[in-house]
Amino acid sequence: MATKKGRTWRRTLTLAFVLTLLTSVTSMAPAPQASAASSYLCKGYAACELAGYSSAGYATAGRTMYWGMYAGHNCTNYVAYRLVQNGMANTRPWSGSGTAYKWGLVNASITDQVPEVGAIAWWNSGAAGVSSSGHLAYVEQVVSPTEIVVSEDSWGGDFSWRSITTDGRGWPTGFIHFIAAPATTPLPPAAPSLASVTPPSVVGEARVGQPLVGDVGQWTGNPTEFAFQWYANGVALPAATSSTYIPSVRKLDATISLTVTAISPGLASASASSAPVGPTAKGTFTVVTPTTVKGQPILGKTLTAAPATFAPAPRRLRFQWRANGKILHGARGATITVGRSLVGKSLAVSTIALSGGRIETKSTSFRLAPVRRAR
């Protein structure tokens, strides 16, 4: 219960805030915002519950409208629910719009700059980090006059707990004091635990020779570093402990997965695994320079293939000559001597890259002019 001295101090601060607010509204210039830094302690009902941060029952009760606000993920419905939980009637105590930025304006007489457990943190339209509709959150803990912990829900977003300090951007515009919080208001644990909110994932297509990248996902507890372990068919790969992994030909047809371990000083580490990708398919080659032909298409002359280059370099190359688009069987070398049967036909040659675990890749030259007899 607040002391008489505390209530007098509150009234003095409230009066000063109201005068400032009226001056700002009259001049149409936004009141100066204190800067603040914020960090999420958890996101999502399940992850927050796992980390010890309660939704106070809103995870199931949120389907109901409170104070006429839209149900579900919505900052106004969430804080109205918490106030009804604390003993207020389920009737909005003012008429007109219930949009978040309106709350502090229509309740200016109980809005000030003093954070208290159970108060509603209010961000006006245009405040740093919020939309033009403003934002609301429930104050769960006052660590100091310059640091608070809030729980909140967001339209189009998700439920979360967040720590906010005044040494960055985003400190609330004010705090609305509707009703004192009951003594049973849940407080966060002394230190957050590490827990996976969004599981890790493997980014990329499982192919021989093609890099896969590990996405760590989202975690509670603000991890400072991550450790990685890749698996093929569920078996740990001893040397695969970086954030990327390139499957070798030995892993053709294997499924690939990743386990990420989150680490933070003073907290127990936690691990989570991705869904497997694959099975690993054959890799591909990229044509760096195309195939060309040296020589003149003249009866009796020799034509030589200047082979294409590929990335990565193939283990071997094969050549395939064509006349008018039809394969010349037996002509598989880098050179061909132009015989009488080829007179009047257009020749071309393909370079074919071959390697175990990779798809054969072909680069074909332009067709030459029709073969002619020597003059």
C-alpha positions as a Markdown table, in Angstrom:
| # | Residue | x | y | z |
|---|---|---|---|---|
| 1 | Met | 0.0 | 0.0 | 0.0 |
| 2 | Ala | 1.3 | 3.5 | -0.9 |
| 3 | Thr | 2.2 | 5.9 | 1.9 |
| 4 | Lys | 0.7 | 9.4 | 2.2 |
| 5 | Lys | 4.1 | 10.8 | 1.2 |
| 6 | Gly | 4.2 | 8.5 | -1.8 |
| 7 | Arg | 0.6 | 9.5 | -2.9 |
| 8 | Thr | 1.5 | 13.2 | -2.6 |
| 9 | Trp | 4.6 | 12.7 | -4.8 |
| 10 | Arg | 2.5 | 10.8 | -7.3 |
| 11 | Arg | -0.1 | 13.6 | -7.5 |
| 12 | Thr | 2.7 | 16.1 | -8.1 |
| 13 | Leu | 4.2 | 14.1 | -10.9 |
| 14 | Thr | 0.7 | 13.4 | -12.4 |
| 15 | Leu | -0.1 | 17.1 | -12.4 |
| 16 | Ala | 3.2 | 17.9 | -14.1 |
| 17 | Phe | 2.6 | 15.2 | -16.7 |
| 18 | Val | -1.0 | 16.3 | -17.5 |
| 19 | Leu | 0.2 | 19.9 | -18.0 |
| 20 | Thr | 3.0 | 18.6 | -20.4 |
| 21 | Leu | 0.5 | 16.4 | -22.2 |
| 22 | Leu | -2.0 | 19.3 | -22.7 |
| 23 | Thr | 0.7 | 21.5 | -24.0 |
| 24 | Ser | 1.9 | 18.8 | -26.5 |
| 25 | Val | -1.7 | 18.2 | -27.8 |
| 26 | Thr | -2.3 | 21.9 | -28.2 |
| 27 | Ser | 0.9 | 22.5 | -30.2 |
| 28 | Met | 0.5 | 19.2 | -32.2 |
| 29 | Ala | 4.2 | 18.5 | -31.4 |
| 30 | Pro | 5.0 | 15.1 | -29.8 |
| 31 | Ala | 6.4 | 15.1 | -26.2 |
| 32 | Pro | 10.1 | 14.3 | -26.1 |
| 33 | Gln | 10.7 | 10.6 | -25.6 |
| 34 | Ala | 13.3 | 9.1 | -23.2 |
| 35 | Ser | 15.5 | 6.7 | -25.0 |
| 36 | Ala | 15.5 | 3.0 | -24.0 |
| 37 | Ala | 17.0 | -0.4 | -24.9 |
| 38 | Ser | 14.9 | -3.6 | -24.7 |
| 39 | Ser | 15.6 | -7.3 | -25.0 |
| 40 | Tyr | 13.2 | -10.1 | -25.2 |
| 41 | Leu | 13.2 | -12.6 | -22.4 |
| 42 | Cys | 10.9 | -15.0 | -24.3 |
| 43 | Lys | 8.5 | -15.1 | -27.2 |
| 44 | Gly | 5.3 | -17.3 | -27.5 |
| 45 | Tyr | 3.1 | -18.9 | -24.9 |
| 46 | Ala | 4.9 | -22.2 | -24.8 |
| 47 | Ala | 8.4 | -20.8 | -24.8 |
| 48 | Cys | 7.6 | -18.3 | -22.1 |
| 49 | Glu | 6.0 | -20.9 | -20.0 |
| 50 | Leu | 9.0 | -23.2 | -20.4 |
| 51 | Ala | 11.3 | -20.4 | -19.3 |
| 52 | Gly | 9.2 | -19.5 | -16.3 |
| 53 | Tyr | 7.3 | -16.5 | -17.7 |
| 54 | Ser | 3.6 | -16.8 | -17.3 |
| 55 | Ser | 0.9 | -15.5 | -19.6 |
| 56 | Ala | -1.4 | -15.4 | -16.4 |
| 57 | Gly | -3.9 | -17.6 | -18.3 |
| 58 | Tyr | -4.2 | -15.4 | -21.4 |
| 59 | Ala | -3.0 | -18.3 | -23.6 |
| 60 | Thr | -6.5 | -19.8 | -23.2 |
| 61 | Ala | -8.5 | -16.8 | -22.0 |
| 62 | Gly | -7.4 | -14.6 | -25.0 |
| 63 | Arg | -10.2 | -15.9 | -27.1 |
| 64 | Thr | -12.5 | -13.7 | -25.1 |
| 65 | Met | -12.9 | -9.9 | -25.7 |
| 66 | Tyr | -12.1 | -7.7 | -22.6 |
| 67 | Trp | -13.2 | -4.1 | -22.4 |
| 68 | Gly | -14.6 | -4.5 | -26.0 |
| 69 | Met | -11.1 | -5.0 | -27.4 |
| 70 | Tyr | -10.4 | -7.5 | -30.2 |
| 71 | Ala | -9.6 | -11.0 | -28.9 |
| 72 | Gly | -6.4 | -12.9 | -29.6 |
| 73 | His | -3.0 | -11.4 | -30.1 |
| 74 | Asn | -3.7 | -7.8 | -29.3 |
| 75 | Cys | -2.0 | -5.5 | -26.8 |
| 76 | Thr | -5.2 | -3.8 | -25.7 |
| 77 | Asn | -7.1 | -7.0 | -25.0 |
| 78 | Tyr | -4.2 | -8.5 | -23.1 |
| 79 | Val | -3.7 | -5.6 | -20.7 |
| 80 | Ala | -7.5 | -5.3 | -20.3 |
| 81 | Tyr | -7.6 | -9.0 | -19.3 |
| 82 | Arg | -4.8 | -8.4 | -16.7 |
| 83 | Leu | -6.7 | -5.4 | -15.2 |
| 84 | Val | -10.0 | -7.5 | -15.0 |
| 85 | Gln | -7.9 | -10.2 | -13.4 |
| 86 | Asn | -6.7 | -7.7 | -10.8 |
| 87 | Gly | -10.3 | -6.8 | -9.9 |
| 88 | Met | -11.6 | -4.3 | -12.4 |
| 89 | Ala | -15.0 | -4.8 | -14.1 |
| 90 | Asn | -15.0 | -6.1 | -17.6 |
| 91 | Thr | -16.4 | -2.7 | -18.8 |
| 92 | Arg | -14.2 | -0.1 | -20.4 |
| 93 | Pro | -14.0 | 2.9 | -18.0 |
| 94 | Trp | -14.3 | 5.4 | -20.8 |
| 95 | Ser | -16.3 | 5.8 | -24.0 |
| 96 | Gly | -14.9 | 6.2 | -27.5 |
| 97 | Ser | -11.9 | 4.6 | -29.1 |
| 98 | Gly | -10.0 | 1.8 | -27.4 |
| 99 | Thr | -6.9 | 2.1 | -29.7 |
| 100 | Ala | -3.7 | 1.8 | -27.7 |
| 101 | Tyr | -2.5 | 5.4 | -28.1 |
| 102 | Lys | -5.8 | 6.7 | -26.7 |
| 103 | Trp | -5.4 | 5.1 | -23.4 |
| 104 | Gly | -2.9 | 7.5 | -21.9 |
| 105 | Leu | -4.7 | 10.5 | -23.4 |
| 106 | Val | -8.2 | 9.7 | -22.0 |
| 107 | Asn | -6.7 | 8.6 | -18.7 |
| 108 | Ala | -4.3 | 11.5 | -18.3 |
| 109 | Ser | -5.3 | 12.0 | -14.6 |
| 110 | Ile | -3.9 | 8.6 | -13.6 |
| 111 | Thr | -1.0 | 8.6 | -16.1 |
| 112 | Asp | 2.5 | 9.6 | -15.0 |
| 113 | Gln | 6.2 | 8.8 | -15.4 |
| 114 | Val | 6.4 | 6.4 | -12.4 |
| 115 | Pro | 6.6 | 2.7 | -13.2 |
| 116 | Glu | 4.9 | 0.4 | -10.8 |
| 117 | Val | 4.0 | -3.3 | -10.8 |
| 118 | Gly | 0.5 | -3.7 | -12.2 |
| 119 | Ala | 0.6 | -0.4 | -14.1 |
| 120 | Ile | 0.1 | -0.3 | -17.8 |
| 121 | Ala | 3.1 | 0.9 | -19.8 |
| 122 | Trp | 1.8 | 3.1 | -22.6 |
| 123 | Trp | 3.4 | 4.2 | -25.8 |
| 124 | Asn | 1.8 | 7.1 | -27.7 |
| 125 | Ser | 1.4 | 7.2 | -31.5 |
| 126 | Gly | 4.8 | 8.0 | -33.0 |
| 127 | Ala | 6.8 | 6.8 | -30.0 |
| 128 | Ala | 10.0 | 5.0 | -31.0 |
| 129 | Gly | 9.6 | 1.4 | -32.0 |
| 130 | Val | 5.7 | 1.3 | -32.2 |
| 131 | Ser | 3.1 | 1.8 | -34.9 |
| 132 | Ser | 0.8 | 4.8 | -35.3 |
| 133 | Ser | -1.7 | 2.9 | -33.2 |
| 134 | Gly | 0.6 | 3.0 | -30.1 |
| 135 | His | 1.2 | 0.1 | -27.8 |
| 136 | Leu | 0.5 | -1.2 | -24.3 |
| 137 | Ala | 2.2 | -3.6 | -21.9 |
| 138 | Tyr | 1.7 | -4.9 | -18.4 |
| 139 | Val | 4.5 | -3.9 | -15.9 |
| 140 | Glu | 5.5 | -7.2 | -14.2 |
| 141 | Gln | 8.6 | -5.9 | -12.3 |
| 142 | Val | 10.3 | -2.6 | -11.6 |
| 143 | Val | 14.0 | -3.4 | -11.3 |
| 144 | Ser | 14.9 | 0.3 | -10.8 |
| 145 | Pro | 13.6 | 3.7 | -11.9 |
| 146 | Thr | 15.4 | 3.1 | -15.2 |
| 147 | Glu | 14.6 | -0.6 | -15.8 |
| 148 | Ile | 11.4 | -2.5 | -16.0 |
| 149 | Val | 10.1 | -5.9 | -17.1 |
| 150 | Val | 6.9 | -6.1 | -19.0 |
| 151 | Ser | 4.6 | -8.8 | -20.5 |
| 152 | Glu | 2.8 | -8.0 | -23.7 |
| 153 | Asp | 0.9 | -9.2 | -26.7 |
| 154 | Ser | 0.9 | -7.7 | -30.2 |
| 155 | Trp | -1.6 | -7.4 | -33.0 |
| 156 | Gly | -0.3 | -9.6 | -35.8 |
| 157 | Gly | 2.6 | -10.7 | -33.5 |
| 158 | Asp | 2.9 | -13.0 | -30.4 |
| 159 | Phe | 3.0 | -12.9 | -26.6 |
| 160 | Ser | 6.3 | -12.0 | -25.0 |
| 161 | Trp | 8.2 | -10.8 | -22.0 |
| 162 | Arg | 10.7 | -8.0 | -22.4 |
| 163 | Ser | 13.2 | -6.1 | -20.3 |
| 164 | Ile | 13.4 | -2.3 | -21.0 |
| 165 | Thr | 16.0 | 0.2 | -19.8 |
| 166 | Thr | 16.4 | 3.9 | -20.5 |
| 167 | Asp | 19.8 | 3.7 | -22.1 |
| 168 | Gly | 18.5 | 3.1 | -25.6 |
| 169 | Arg | 15.2 | 3.6 | -27.5 |
| 170 | Gly | 11.7 | 2.6 | -26.6 |
| 171 | Trp | 11.0 | 3.7 | -23.0 |
| 172 | Pro | 7.2 | 4.1 | -22.5 |
| 173 | Thr | 5.6 | 7.4 | -23.0 |
| 174 | Gly | 4.0 | 7.0 | -19.6 |
| 175 | Phe | 2.5 | 4.6 | -17.0 |
| 176 | Ile | -1.3 | 4.3 | -16.4 |
| 177 | His | -2.3 | 3.4 | -12.9 |
| 178 | Phe | -5.8 | 1.9 | -13.0 |
| 179 | Ile | -5.6 | -0.4 | -10.0 |
| 180 | Ala | -2.9 | -1.7 | -7.6 |
| 181 | Ala | -1.6 | -5.1 | -8.5 |
| 182 | Pro | -2.4 | -8.0 | -6.2 |
| 183 | Ala | 0.4 | -9.4 | -4.1 |
| 184 | Thr | 0.2 | -12.6 | -6.1 |
| 185 | Thr | 1.3 | -10.9 | -9.4 |
| 186 | Pro | 3.8 | -13.4 | -11.0 |
| 187 | Leu | 7.4 | -12.2 | -11.1 |
| 188 | Pro | 10.1 | -13.4 | -13.5 |
| 189 | Pro | 12.7 | -15.8 | -12.2 |
| 190 | Ala | 15.9 | -14.3 | -11.0 |
| 191 | Ala | 17.7 | -15.3 | -14.2 |
| 192 | Pro | 16.1 | -16.5 | -17.5 |
| 193 | Ser | 16.9 | -19.9 | -18.7 |
| 194 | Leu | 18.1 | -20.9 | -22.2 |
| 195 | Ala | 15.3 | -22.5 | -24.2 |
| 196 | Ser | 14.6 | -22.9 | -27.9 |
| 197 | Val | 11.6 | -20.7 | -29.1 |
| 198 | Thr | 11.9 | -21.4 | -32.8 |
| 199 | Pro | 13.9 | -24.6 | -33.5 |
| 200 | Pro | 17.1 | -24.5 | -35.6 |
| 201 | Ser | 16.8 | -25.2 | -39.3 |
| 202 | Val | 19.0 | -26.2 | -42.2 |
| 203 | Val | 19.1 | -23.6 | -45.0 |
| 204 | Gly | 19.9 | -24.9 | -48.5 |
| 205 | Glu | 19.4 | -27.9 | -50.7 |
| 206 | Ala | 21.1 | -31.2 | -49.7 |
| 207 | Arg | 23.4 | -31.9 | -52.6 |
| 208 | Val | 26.9 | -33.3 | -52.8 |
| 209 | Gly | 29.4 | -30.4 | -52.7 |
| 210 | Gln | 26.8 | -27.7 | -52.1 |
| 211 | Pro | 27.0 | -25.8 | -48.7 |
| 212 | Leu | 24.3 | -26.1 | -46.1 |
| 213 | Val | 23.9 | -23.3 | -43.6 |
| 214 | Gly | 22.7 | -23.7 | -40.0 |
| 215 | Asp | 20.1 | -21.2 | -38.8 |
| 216 | Val | 20.1 | -21.2 | -34.9 |
| 217 | Gly | 16.4 | -20.2 | -34.6 |
| 218 | Gln | 15.2 | -18.1 | -31.6 |
| 219 | Trp | 16.1 | -18.6 | -28.0 |
| 220 | Thr | 15.2 | -17.3 | -24.6 |
| 221 | Gly | 18.0 | -16.2 | -22.2 |
| 222 | Asn | 20.0 | -14.1 | -24.6 |
| 223 | Pro | 22.6 | -16.7 | -25.7 |
| 224 | Thr | 26.1 | -15.2 | -26.2 |
| 225 | Glu | 27.4 | -18.0 | -28.5 |
| 226 | Phe | 26.3 | -21.2 | -30.3 |
| 227 | Ala | 27.9 | -24.6 | -30.9 |
| 228 | Phe | 27.0 | -26.7 | -33.9 |
| 229 | Gln | 26.9 | -30.5 | -34.6 |
| 230 | Trp | 25.9 | -31.9 | -38.0 |
| 231 | Tyr | 24.4 | -35.4 | -38.4 |
| 232 | Ala | 24.1 | -37.8 | -41.4 |
| 233 | Asn | 21.2 | -40.3 | -41.0 |
| 234 | Gly | 21.2 | -39.4 | -37.3 |
| 235 | Val | 24.9 | -40.1 | -36.8 |
| 236 | Ala | 27.2 | -37.3 | -35.6 |
| 237 | Leu | 29.8 | -36.2 | -38.1 |
| 238 | Pro | 33.0 | -35.7 | -36.0 |
| 239 | Ala | 34.6 | -32.9 | -38.0 |
| 240 | Ala | 31.3 | -31.1 | -38.9 |
| 241 | Thr | 31.1 | -28.6 | -36.0 |
| 242 | Ser | 30.8 | -25.2 | -37.8 |
| 243 | Ser | 27.8 | -23.3 | -38.9 |
| 244 | Thr | 28.1 | -24.6 | -42.4 |
| 245 | Tyr | 28.5 | -28.2 | -43.8 |
| 246 | Ile | 29.2 | -29.4 | -47.3 |
| 247 | Pro | 28.1 | -33.0 | -48.0 |
| 248 | Ser | 30.7 | -35.3 | -49.6 |
| 249 | Val | 30.0 | -38.0 | -52.1 |
| 250 | Arg | 30.0 | -40.5 | -49.2 |
| 251 | Lys | 26.9 | -38.8 | -47.9 |
| 252 | Leu | 24.9 | -39.3 | -51.2 |
| 253 | Asp | 21.3 | -40.3 | -50.3 |
| 254 | Ala | 21.9 | -39.5 | -46.5 |
| 255 | Thr | 19.5 | -37.2 | -44.6 |
| 256 | Ile | 21.3 | -34.2 | -43.0 |
| 257 | Ser | 20.3 | -32.6 | -39.7 |
| 258 | Leu | 21.8 | -30.1 | -37.2 |
| 259 | Thr | 21.8 | -29.7 | -33.4 |
| 260 | Val | 22.5 | -26.2 | -32.0 |
| 261 | Thr | 23.7 | -25.7 | -28.4 |
| 262 | Ala | 23.0 | -22.3 | -26.9 |
| 263 | Ile | 25.6 | -20.9 | -24.4 |
| 264 | Ser | 25.4 | -18.0 | -22.0 |
| 265 | Pro | 27.6 | -17.2 | -18.9 |
| 266 | Gly | 25.9 | -18.3 | -15.7 |
| 267 | Leu | 23.2 | -20.3 | -17.4 |
| 268 | Ala | 22.9 | -24.0 | -18.1 |
| 269 | Ser | 23.4 | -24.6 | -21.9 |
| 270 | Ala | 20.5 | -25.9 | -23.9 |
| 271 | Ser | 20.3 | -27.8 | -27.2 |
| 272 | Ala | 17.7 | -28.1 | -30.0 |
| 273 | Ser | 17.7 | -29.9 | -33.3 |
| 274 | Ser | 16.5 | -29.2 | -36.8 |
| 275 | Ala | 14.3 | -31.2 | -39.0 |
| 276 | Pro | 16.3 | -33.4 | -41.4 |
| 277 | Val | 16.8 | -32.3 | -45.0 |
| 278 | Gly | 17.4 | -34.6 | -47.9 |
| 279 | Pro | 18.1 | -37.4 | -48.9 |
| 280 | Thr | 21.3 | -35.8 | -50.3 |
| 281 | Ala | 21.1 | -35.6 | -54.1 |
| 282 | Lys | 23.9 | -35.6 | -56.6 |
| 283 | Gly | 25.8 | -32.3 | -57.0 |
| 284 | Thr | 26.0 | -30.2 | -60.1 |
| 285 | Phe | 28.7 | -28.5 | -62.1 |
| 286 | Thr | 28.7 | -24.9 | -63.3 |
| 287 | Val | 30.0 | -24.1 | -66.7 |
| 288 | Val | 32.6 | -21.4 | -66.4 |
| 289 | Thr | 33.8 | -21.1 | -70.0 |
| 290 | Pro | 31.9 | -22.8 | -72.9 |
| 291 | Thr | 33.2 | -25.4 | -75.4 |
| 292 | Thr | 34.6 | -24.0 | -78.7 |
| 293 | Val | 36.1 | -25.7 | -81.8 |
| 294 | Lys | 39.4 | -24.9 | -83.4 |
| 295 | Gly | 40.0 | -25.5 | -87.1 |
| 296 | Gln | 38.1 | -25.1 | -90.4 |
| 297 | Pro | 35.2 | -27.4 | -91.5 |
| 298 | Ile | 37.0 | -28.5 | -94.7 |
| 299 | Leu | 37.1 | -32.0 | -96.1 |
| 300 | Gly | 40.3 | -33.7 | -94.8 |
| 301 | Lys | 41.1 | -31.2 | -92.1 |
| 302 | Thr | 41.2 | -31.9 | -88.4 |
| 303 | Leu | 38.9 | -30.1 | -85.9 |
| 304 | Thr | 39.9 | -29.9 | -82.3 |
| 305 | Ala | 37.6 | -29.3 | -79.3 |
| 306 | Ala | 38.7 | -26.5 | -76.9 |
| 307 | Pro | 36.9 | -28.0 | -73.8 |
| 308 | Ala | 34.7 | -26.1 | -71.5 |
| 309 | Thr | 35.8 | -25.4 | -67.9 |
| 310 | Phe | 33.6 | -26.3 | -65.0 |
| 311 | Ala | 33.3 | -25.5 | -61.3 |
| 312 | Pro | 34.3 | -27.5 | -59.4 |
| 313 | Ala | 36.9 | -29.1 | -61.6 |
| 314 | Pro | 35.6 | -32.5 | -62.8 |
| 315 | Arg | 37.6 | -35.7 | -62.4 |
| 316 | Arg | 37.4 | -36.4 | -66.1 |
| 317 | Leu | 36.0 | -35.0 | -69.4 |
| 318 | Arg | 34.3 | -36.8 | -72.3 |
| 319 | Phe | 33.7 | -35.4 | -75.8 |
| 320 | Gln | 30.7 | -36.0 | -78.1 |
| 321 | Trp | 30.7 | -34.8 | -81.7 |
| 322 | Arg | 27.5 | -34.2 | -83.7 |
| 323 | Ala | 26.7 | -33.7 | -87.3 |
| 324 | Asn | 23.4 | -31.8 | -88.0 |
| 325 | Gly | 22.5 | -32.5 | -84.4 |
| 326 | Lys | 22.9 | -36.3 | -84.7 |
| 327 | Ile | 25.5 | -38.1 | -82.6 |
| 328 | Leu | 28.6 | -39.3 | -84.5 |
| 329 | His | 29.1 | -42.7 | -82.8 |
| 330 | Gly | 32.7 | -43.4 | -82.1 |
| 331 | Ala | 33.7 | -39.8 | -82.3 |
| 332 | Arg | 34.5 | -39.3 | -78.6 |
| 333 | Gly | 37.9 | -37.7 | -78.7 |
| 334 | Ala | 39.0 | -34.1 | -78.5 |
| 335 | Thr | 39.7 | -34.2 | -82.3 |
| 336 | Ile | 38.0 | -35.4 | -85.4 |
| 337 | Thr | 39.1 | -35.7 | -89.0 |
| 338 | Val | 36.5 | -34.4 | -91.5 |
| 339 | Gly | 35.6 | -37.3 | -93.8 |
| 340 | Arg | 33.6 | -37.4 | -97.1 |
| 341 | Ser | 30.4 | -38.5 | -95.2 |
| 342 | Leu | 30.4 | -35.1 | -93.4 |
| 343 | Val | 30.5 | -32.9 | -96.5 |
| 344 | Gly | 27.5 | -30.4 | -96.3 |
| 345 | Lys | 26.8 | -31.1 | -92.6 |
| 346 | Ser | 27.3 | -28.7 | -89.7 |
| 347 | Leu | 29.5 | -30.1 | -86.9 |
| 348 | Ala | 29.5 | -29.3 | -83.2 |
| 349 | Val | 31.1 | -30.8 | -80.1 |
| 350 | Ser | 30.0 | -31.2 | -76.5 |
| 351 | Thr | 32.3 | -31.3 | -73.4 |
| 352 | Ile | 30.8 | -33.6 | -70.7 |
| 353 | Ala | 32.0 | -33.2 | -67.1 |
| 354 | Leu | 32.1 | -36.4 | -65.0 |
| 355 | Ser | 32.6 | -37.0 | -61.3 |
| 356 | Gly | 31.3 | -39.4 | -58.7 |
| 357 | Gly | 28.4 | -37.9 | -56.8 |
| 358 | Arg | 27.7 | -35.2 | -59.4 |
| 359 | Ile | 25.2 | -35.0 | -62.3 |
| 360 | Glu | 26.9 | -35.2 | -65.7 |
| 361 | Thr | 27.0 | -31.6 | -67.1 |
| 362 | Lys | 27.3 | -30.8 | -70.8 |
| 363 | Ser | 28.6 | -27.7 | -72.6 |
| 364 | Thr | 28.0 | -27.7 | -76.4 |
| 365 | Ser | 29.8 | -25.5 | -78.9 |
| 366 | Phe | 28.0 | -23.5 | -81.6 |
| 367 | Arg | 27.5 | -25.3 | -84.9 |
| 368 | Leu | 30.2 | -24.7 | -87.5 |
| 369 | Ala | 29.4 | -23.8 | -91.1 |
| 370 | Pro | 28.6 | -26.8 | -93.3 |
| 371 | Val | 31.7 | -28.9 | -94.3 |
| 372 | Arg | 32.9 | -28.0 | -97.7 |
| 373 | Arg | 35.5 | -29.5 | -100.1 |
| 374 | Ala | 38.9 | -28.0 | -100.4 |
| 375 | Arg | 39.2 | -25.4 | -103.2 |
